[in-house]
């Protein structure tokens, strides 16, 4: 539950306000929200394609439930297929295609069954991993960019609020509250960027890296199977990724 950190951060901010005698409703200001969130999002629409924006927004779900990658289970699957390939031949792996949990593994097994050369297998699957990483990077870049725009738009919102406050110099009773409201936009910008957006970008990047690591481990196992290496050697290959170098 990575959003727990966001909840704790917001809770700390609200607790600080209460300790200082400020009511949390002081942070509720729609114009400030509009200029910070609306303008920042609009800037990202200029920077990214509409499809990239939609895809990035869908990946917010990763902050709640990241893709589950079981390295140990995948290693056992590859070891089992290695044993089958050595005992019954690569064609016997055709029955194992359906047992794989992801398209990448299924594609690799099918390529082995089809007799694809190990070097071509490695090149094709490695290229697939690199292309997928390039497609996933804009998801993190979107939130990173939003995190860069938020503080700037917060300052814009504060300046707009101060412009309004200057028109109330002849009304001291309204001047103070107007200045306070002006700085709400700054809080939105700075807190939104550093509590949610930049951490979200880094979290998505870490998940992307874990996906790549998982697929590189799978690639090593598939190449080992295609090379007709013994199962112990395969376990040692993928042991680099699971931390079990002895292949036990």
C-alpha positions as a printed NumPy array, in Angstrom:
array([[  0.   ,   0.   ,   0.   ],
       [  2.308,   2.754,  -1.239],
       [ -0.473,   5.346,  -0.953],
       [ -0.176,   4.884,   2.81 ],
       [  2.791,   7.251,   2.713],
       [  0.65 ,   9.924,   1.049],
       [ -2.033,   9.499,   3.704],
       [  0.554,   9.79 ,   6.496],
       [  2.073,  12.922,   4.917],
       [ -1.324,  14.603,   4.587],
       [ -2.126,  13.554,   8.134],
       [  1.09 ,  15.189,   9.383],
       [  0.219,  18.432,   7.584],
       [ -3.298,  18.489,   9.038],
       [ -1.993,  17.603,  12.509],
       [  0.483,  20.492,  12.311],
       [ -2.304,  22.889,  11.369],
       [ -4.438,  21.713,  14.278],
       [ -1.529,  22.069,  16.708],
       [ -1.012,  25.631,  15.521],
       [ -4.686,  26.416,  15.882],
       [ -5.483,  26.556,  12.153],
       [ -8.539,  24.755,  10.862],
       [ -7.831,  22.287,   7.97 ],
       [-10.625,  23.865,   5.93 ],
       [ -8.223,  26.775,   5.359],
       [ -6.584,  24.564,   2.749],
       [ -9.808,  24.151,   0.79 ],
       [ -9.628,  26.638,  -2.051],
       [-10.984,  25.796,  -5.492],
       [ -9.273,  28.651,  -7.426],
       [ -5.888,  27.553,  -6.034],
       [ -6.655,  23.948,  -6.952],
       [ -7.692,  25.003, -10.432],
       [ -4.564,  26.975, -11.234],
       [ -2.153,  24.385,  -9.795],
       [ -3.728,  21.118, -10.939],
       [ -5.482,  22.412, -14.036],
       [ -2.577,  24.435, -15.411],
       [  0.   ,  21.723, -14.607],
       [ -2.119,  19.037, -16.244],
       [ -2.612,  21.264, -19.288],
       [  1.143,  21.755, -19.561],
       [  1.596,  17.974, -19.549],
       [ -0.977,  17.642, -22.317],
       [  1.261,  19.908, -24.367],
       [  4.302,  17.773, -23.541],
       [  2.761,  14.309, -23.942],
       [  0.418,  12.723, -26.438],
       [ -3.164,  12.07 , -25.357],
       [ -2.529,   8.316, -25.387],
       [  0.533,   8.707, -23.148],
       [ -1.482,  10.795, -20.695],
       [ -4.258,   8.198, -20.472],
       [ -1.749,   5.364, -20.091],
       [  0.101,   7.222, -17.343],
       [ -3.116,   7.885, -15.442],
       [ -3.98 ,   4.185, -15.606],
       [ -0.635,   3.389, -14.006],
       [ -1.682,   5.239, -10.854],
       [ -3.173,   1.857,  -9.913],
       [  0.387,   0.551,  -9.596],
       [  0.73 ,   2.71 ,  -6.476],
       [ -2.051,   0.666,  -4.884],
       [ -1.348,  -2.741,  -6.397],
       [  1.905,  -3.229,  -8.284],
       [  2.321,  -6.16 , -10.714],
       [  3.217,  -9.297,  -8.779],
       [  6.452, -10.813, -10.007],
       [  7.362, -14.065,  -8.288],
       [ 11.021, -14.65 ,  -9.152],
       [ 11.16 , -17.898,  -7.201],
       [  8.117, -19.38 ,  -8.936],
       [  9.404, -18.301, -12.335],
       [ 12.749, -19.927, -11.61 ],
       [ 11.037, -23.19 , -10.72 ],
       [  8.993, -23.042, -13.936],
       [ 12.115, -22.535, -16.054],
       [ 13.96 , -25.33 , -14.245],
       [ 11.053, -27.678, -14.845],
       [ 10.966, -26.83 , -18.55 ],
       [ 14.723, -27.357, -18.763],
       [ 14.307, -30.881, -17.412],
       [ 11.5  , -31.611, -19.874],
       [ 13.508, -30.264, -22.831],
       [ 16.552, -32.379, -21.98 ],
       [ 14.561, -35.554, -21.385],
       [ 11.958, -35.295, -24.156],
       [ 13.33 , -32.694, -26.539],
       [ 12.352, -29.028, -27.205],
       [  9.11 , -30.009, -28.972],
       [  7.791, -31.378, -25.686],
       [  7.731, -27.826, -24.348],
       [  4.706, -27.044, -26.492],
       [  2.529, -28.443, -23.711],
       [  4.211, -26.032, -21.266],
       [  3.299, -22.865, -23.146],
       [ -0.061, -22.569, -21.402],
       [  1.539, -22.987, -17.957],
       [  3.46 , -19.709, -18.287],
       [  1.888, -16.739, -16.533],
       [  2.976, -13.988, -18.931],
       [  3.115, -13.377, -22.676],
       [  6.889, -12.84 , -22.649],
       [  7.566, -16.329, -21.286],
       [  4.986, -17.922, -23.568],
       [  6.54 , -16.233, -26.591],
       [ 10.005, -17.428, -25.62 ],
       [  8.865, -21.024, -25.108],
       [  7.074, -21.018, -28.449],
       [ 10.222, -19.732, -30.155],
       [ 12.196, -22.615, -28.665],
       [  9.565, -25.076, -29.867],
       [  9.749, -23.496, -33.328],
       [ 13.488, -24.1  , -33.402],
       [ 14.672, -20.498, -33.221],
       [ 18.457, -20.252, -32.819],
       [ 19.601, -19.321, -29.295],
       [ 21.396, -16.192, -30.525],
       [ 18.328, -15.018, -32.42 ],
       [ 16.183, -15.892, -29.402],
       [ 18.347, -13.736, -27.153],
       [ 18.433, -10.824, -29.594],
       [ 14.68 , -10.818, -30.222],
       [ 13.65 , -11.107, -26.585],
       [ 16.231,  -8.599, -25.379],
       [ 14.949,  -6.143, -27.964],
       [ 11.398,  -6.78 , -26.707],
       [ 12.468,  -5.932, -23.146],
       [ 14.187,  -2.724, -24.195],
       [ 11.212,  -1.613, -26.283],
       [  8.818,  -2.291, -23.418],
       [ 10.977,  -0.208, -21.074],
       [ 10.916,   2.658, -23.572],
       [  7.128,   2.448, -23.676],
       [  6.854,   2.348, -19.88 ],
       [  9.197,   5.281, -19.216],
       [  6.673,   8.007, -20.273],
       [  4.39 ,   6.818, -17.462],
       [  6.982,   7.855, -14.888],
       [  8.032,  10.891, -16.905],
       [  4.448,  12.199, -16.888],
       [  4.253,  12.314, -13.087],
       [  7.793,  13.638, -12.864],
       [  6.856,  16.488, -15.208],
       [  3.693,  17.208, -13.231],
       [  5.883,  17.35 , -10.131],
       [  8.04 ,  19.956, -11.845],
       [  5.106,  22.115, -12.919],
       [  3.205,  21.988,  -9.616],
       [  5.494,  24.289,  -7.546],
       [  5.741,  26.807, -10.395],
       [  1.986,  26.92 , -10.829],
       [  1.697,  27.223,  -7.057],
       [  3.747,  30.413,  -7.232],
       [  1.563,  31.652, -10.085],
       [ -1.504,  30.994,  -7.952],
       [  0.08 ,  32.827,  -5.001],
       [  0.898,  35.844,  -7.163],
       [ -2.652,  35.932,  -8.529],
       [ -3.948,  35.793,  -4.971],
       [ -1.656,  38.617,  -3.884],
       [ -2.83 ,  40.725,  -6.821],
       [ -6.341,  40.304,  -5.488],
       [ -5.158,  41.066,  -1.965],
       [ -3.566,  44.338,  -3.105],
       [ -6.99 ,  45.506,  -4.243],
       [ -8.145,  45.197,  -0.647],
       [ -5.594,  47.542,   0.925],
       [ -8.406,  49.879,   1.878],
       [-10.153,  47.039,   3.683],
       [ -7.751,  45.738,   6.362],
       [-10.353,  43.303,   7.691],
       [-10.243,  41.363,   4.394],
       [ -6.565,  41.846,   3.565],
       [ -5.2  ,  39.263,   6.002],
       [ -7.522,  36.407,   4.953],
       [ -6.897,  37.188,   1.273],
       [ -3.132,  36.924,   1.728],
       [ -3.578,  33.635,   3.596],
       [ -5.667,  32.23 ,   0.764],
       [ -3.002,  33.339,  -1.744],
       [ -0.448,  31.047,  -0.147],
       [ -2.753,  28.016,  -0.288],
       [ -1.768,  27.632,  -3.959],
       [  1.896,  27.442,  -2.929],
       [  1.084,  24.68 ,  -0.458],
       [ -0.815,  22.787,  -3.151],
       [  2.124,  23.1  ,  -5.533],
       [  4.97 ,  22.208,  -3.197],
       [  3.14 ,  19.529,  -1.194],
       [  1.506,  17.939,  -4.232],
       [  4.837,  17.655,  -6.025],
       [  6.889,  16.319,  -3.122],
       [  4.283,  14.19 ,  -1.362],
       [  2.672,  12.496,  -4.351],
       [  3.875,  13.277,  -7.878],
       [  7.674,  12.903,  -7.651],
       [  7.439,   9.846,  -5.338],
       [  4.86 ,   8.352,  -7.723],
       [  7.232,   8.817, -10.669],
       [ 10.08 ,   7.152,  -8.772],
       [  7.824,   4.293,  -7.656],
       [  6.663,   3.617, -11.213],
       [ 10.298,   3.653, -12.377],
       [ 11.256,   1.122,  -9.72 ],
       [  8.415,  -1.151, -10.842],
       [  9.558,  -0.775, -14.463],
       [ 13.067,  -1.81 , -13.422],
       [ 11.718,  -4.829, -11.54 ],
       [  9.733,  -5.892, -14.616],
       [ 12.874,  -5.656, -16.748],
       [ 14.855,  -7.661, -14.173],
       [ 12.17 , -10.349, -14.122],
       [ 12.209, -10.631, -17.913],
       [ 16.   , -10.669, -18.124],
       [ 16.002, -13.564, -15.666],
       [ 13.426, -15.32 , -17.835],
       [ 15.546, -14.596, -20.901],
       [ 18.595, -16.195, -19.296],
       [ 16.558, -19.287, -18.489],
       [ 15.123, -19.549, -21.992],
       [ 18.551, -19.192, -23.585],
       [ 19.854, -21.899, -21.279],
       [ 17.011, -24.201, -22.401],
       [ 17.628, -23.382, -26.058],
       [ 21.338, -24.165, -25.552],
       [ 20.465, -27.582, -24.059],
       [ 22.382, -26.732, -20.892],
       [ 21.776, -28.928, -17.873],
       [ 19.25 , -27.809, -15.291],
       [ 21.9  , -27.025, -12.684],
       [ 23.547, -24.573, -15.059],
       [ 20.178, -22.922, -15.686],
       [ 19.626, -22.552, -11.964],
       [ 23.025, -20.92 , -11.632],
       [ 22.21 , -18.535, -14.482],
       [ 18.98 , -17.352, -12.905],
       [ 20.472, -17.559,  -9.422],
       [ 22.126, -14.22 , -10.155],
       [ 18.635, -12.699, -10.093],
       [ 17.213, -14.664,  -7.171],
       [ 20.32 , -14.496,  -4.992],
       [ 20.891, -18.26 ,  -5.137],
       [ 24.184, -18.624,  -6.986],
       [ 24.65 , -22.235,  -5.955],
       [ 21.628, -23.334,  -7.983],
       [ 20.113, -25.249,  -5.059]])
